[in-house]
Amino acid sequence: MPSKVHIHAFALKWGEKFRDQNANYLEFVEHWLADDCAALGFEMDCGHAFSEKYGEAAHKYGALKNIIGDVTDIPLLGSAIYSQWRYFNHWAYSGEEILEIDNRKWFILAFDRMAELTV
């Protein structure tokens, strides 16, 4: 597993991108987030492992908000992020859904938690 320093930098980088209301849509649907996830060893498992442990928090902001303090497994959280991105990139009706407020908030919350866990 890469160092916490690298994972922390990843979490800060992508958290800021999701916060940026002027970010180019292509930054979210192109392969760059996936490349970063894969480089850090996170696995895209369609959210199955995270969903088994945390239910709807794997894809719903409100549910994630309720349990985020319980999440301590960095690889599991990284795989949830990777899987959530993959959903919007490949399976959602429109990839632009990734920019909807609750979806942005889901990613921001996940990246913020990852940053906390890697300090």
C-alpha positions as CSV (number, residue, x, y, z in Angstrom):
1,M,0.0,0.0,0.0
2,P,1.3,3.5,-0.8
3,S,2.3,5.8,2.0
4,K,-0.3,7.8,3.9
5,V,1.4,10.9,2.5
6,H,0.5,9.9,-1.0
7,I,-3.0,8.9,-0.1
8,H,-3.5,12.2,1.8
9,A,-2.3,14.2,-1.2
10,F,-4.8,12.2,-3.4
11,A,-7.7,12.9,-1.0
12,L,-6.9,16.7,-0.8
13,K,-6.5,17.0,-4.6
14,W,-9.8,15.3,-5.5
15,G,-11.7,16.8,-2.6
16,E,-10.8,20.2,-3.9
17,K,-11.8,19.3,-7.4
18,F,-15.2,18.3,-6.2
19,R,-15.6,21.5,-4.2
20,D,-14.7,23.6,-7.2
21,Q,-18.0,24.7,-8.8
22,N,-16.1,25.8,-11.9
23,A,-14.2,22.6,-12.5
24,N,-14.3,21.2,-16.0
25,Y,-16.8,18.3,-16.3
26,L,-14.2,16.3,-18.1
27,E,-12.0,16.1,-15.0
28,F,-14.6,14.0,-13.4
29,V,-15.6,11.6,-16.3
30,E,-12.2,11.1,-17.8
31,H,-9.9,8.4,-16.5
32,W,-7.7,10.6,-14.2
33,L,-9.5,9.8,-11.0
34,A,-9.5,6.1,-11.9
35,D,-5.8,6.2,-12.7
36,D,-5.1,7.8,-9.3
37,C,-7.2,5.2,-7.5
38,A,-5.5,2.3,-9.3
39,A,-2.0,3.7,-8.6
40,L,-2.8,3.7,-4.9
41,G,-4.0,0.1,-5.0
42,F,-7.7,0.8,-4.6
43,E,-10.0,-1.8,-6.2
44,M,-13.1,-1.2,-8.2
45,D,-15.6,-3.7,-6.9
46,C,-18.8,-1.9,-7.8
47,G,-19.1,-0.9,-4.2
48,H,-19.8,-4.4,-3.0
49,A,-17.4,-4.5,0.0
50,F,-18.4,-1.1,1.3
51,S,-22.1,-1.8,0.7
52,E,-21.8,-5.1,2.7
53,K,-20.5,-3.2,5.7
54,Y,-22.3,0.2,5.4
55,G,-25.3,-0.4,3.2
56,E,-26.7,2.5,1.2
57,A,-23.7,4.7,2.3
58,A,-21.9,3.2,-0.7
59,H,-23.9,5.4,-2.9
60,K,-26.2,7.8,-0.9
61,Y,-24.8,11.0,0.7
62,G,-27.2,11.0,3.6
63,A,-26.4,7.5,4.6
64,L,-22.7,8.1,4.2
65,K,-22.9,11.2,6.4
66,N,-24.5,9.1,9.2
67,I,-21.7,6.5,9.3
68,I,-18.6,8.3,8.0
69,G,-17.1,8.6,11.5
70,D,-17.2,4.8,11.7
71,V,-15.1,4.4,8.5
72,T,-11.5,3.6,9.4
73,D,-10.4,1.2,6.6
74,I,-8.5,3.3,4.1
75,P,-8.4,0.7,1.3
76,L,-12.1,0.0,1.7
77,L,-12.9,3.8,1.5
78,G,-10.7,4.1,-1.5
79,S,-12.4,1.3,-3.2
80,A,-15.8,2.9,-2.4
81,I,-14.6,6.1,-4.0
82,Y,-13.3,4.2,-7.1
83,S,-16.5,2.3,-7.4
84,Q,-18.7,5.4,-7.0
85,W,-16.7,7.1,-9.7
86,R,-17.1,4.1,-12.0
87,Y,-20.8,4.1,-11.6
88,F,-21.1,7.7,-12.9
89,N,-18.5,7.0,-15.6
90,H,-20.0,3.9,-17.0
91,W,-23.5,3.0,-15.7
92,A,-25.4,6.2,-14.8
93,Y,-28.0,7.5,-17.3
94,S,-25.7,10.5,-17.7
95,G,-22.2,10.9,-16.4
96,E,-23.1,14.5,-15.6
97,E,-25.0,13.2,-12.6
98,I,-21.6,13.1,-10.8
99,L,-21.9,16.9,-10.6
100,E,-25.2,17.0,-8.8
101,I,-25.1,18.4,-5.3
102,D,-25.6,15.3,-3.3
103,N,-23.2,13.3,-5.5
104,R,-20.5,16.0,-5.1
105,K,-21.2,16.0,-1.3
106,W,-20.7,12.2,-1.2
107,F,-17.3,12.5,-2.8
108,I,-16.3,15.5,-0.7
109,L,-17.3,13.7,2.5
110,A,-15.4,10.5,1.5
111,F,-12.3,12.4,0.5
112,D,-12.4,14.5,3.7
113,R,-12.6,11.3,5.8
114,M,-9.7,9.8,3.8
115,A,-7.6,13.0,4.5
116,E,-8.5,12.7,8.2
117,L,-7.4,9.1,8.3
118,T,-4.0,9.8,6.7
119,V,-2.8,12.8,8.8
